[in-house]
Amino acid sequence: MNYSTHVYTNTEIDTHHDDIEAYYEIRKKAYNRKWGSPHYDHYPTSHDAQKDTLFVILKSHDADSGEERVIGGQRIVFPDPNHPGMLPVESLHKIIKRTSADKFVPLRGKEHLALDHIVPAVQKDPKPTVAELGAFAIDQDFTAHMQKDEYTKMREAMYAACLEAAKAAGADISLMAANRTNRKNHIDWLCREKNYPFVSLGRTRELFSNPAPEGEETEILLINLSNRYSFKGAGGILRYNQDEAHAARGRG
């Protein structure tokens, strides 16, 4: 069995309608099954429909039968300038802010994540371009009988394709919400392999107002895709790399 990833823009929805519809259905079933959430029951959602949204579709290819099918996907969302503060991660997650090495407490005064808190540099000039990688879903019926190594390889290919698509679209910073198992097993390795610095900003057990199982807390990751900014300290504060930006303009 072979696998491939395909990046579609919202302007290509008509051309690739069947693939995106298949992803929507897989996503709907996955979120209902794992979290009992009806959040994706009706689609496209407002974030799906934003003009800058990208879809990374995962397909399987059976060499013997020639069958090709969509088995998963992920969505890349950019902030909508007409609706600031409306990234999915901001509206779906409640943050638990890190206060010490081992203690997490609710962030006072803010019920939900806020982009200007996660990435303070978005309020300054020059502003980084932020993209959120989310709404990840895989056909669990298809993957139920896969070997662990094959599943890991497929999933990492999906994450890699999403990071590269976000970077190609001009993102400086990627936000990603990932449970701790996926972070340790896939994302840590992938970011180091691609030389993308990242930090964990905190964790939450609240998703769609439902508590996650013990040990499956969601971590909010900040992944640096460009050299225009760098992390300053463990808190994920961004610093504009003026010398690198000038060099990049000179190379252009």
Secondary structure as GFF3:
##gff-version 3
##sequence-region A 1 252
A	DSSP	beta_strand	2	9	.	.	.	ID=ss1
A	DSSP	three_ten_helix	10	12	.	.	.	ID=ss2
A	DSSP	alpha_helix	17	35	.	.	.	ID=ss3
A	DSSP	alpha_helix	46	49	.	.	.	ID=ss4
A	DSSP	beta_strand	54	61	.	.	.	ID=ss5
A	DSSP	beta_strand	68	77	.	.	.	ID=ss6
A	DSSP	alpha_helix	88	92	.	.	.	ID=ss7
A	DSSP	beta_strand	96	98	.	.	.	ID=ss8
A	DSSP	beta_strand	104	106	.	.	.	ID=ss9
A	DSSP	alpha_helix	115	118	.	.	.	ID=ss10
A	DSSP	three_ten_helix	120	123	.	.	.	ID=ss11
A	DSSP	beta_strand	130	138	.	.	.	ID=ss12
A	DSSP	alpha_helix	140	143	.	.	.	ID=ss13
A	DSSP	alpha_helix	148	168	.	.	.	ID=ss14
A	DSSP	beta_strand	173	179	.	.	.	ID=ss15
A	DSSP	alpha_helix	180	182	.	.	.	ID=ss16
A	DSSP	pi_helix	183	187	.	.	.	ID=ss17
A	DSSP	alpha_helix	188	193	.	.	.	ID=ss18
A	DSSP	beta_strand	198	204	.	.	.	ID=ss19
A	DSSP	beta_strand	206	207	.	.	.	ID=ss20
A	DSSP	beta_strand	210	211	.	.	.	ID=ss21
A	DSSP	beta_strand	218	224	.	.	.	ID=ss22
A	DSSP	beta_strand	229	232	.	.	.	ID=ss23
A	DSSP	beta_strand	237	240	.	.	.	ID=ss24
A	DSSP	alpha_helix	242	251	.	.	.	ID=ss25
###
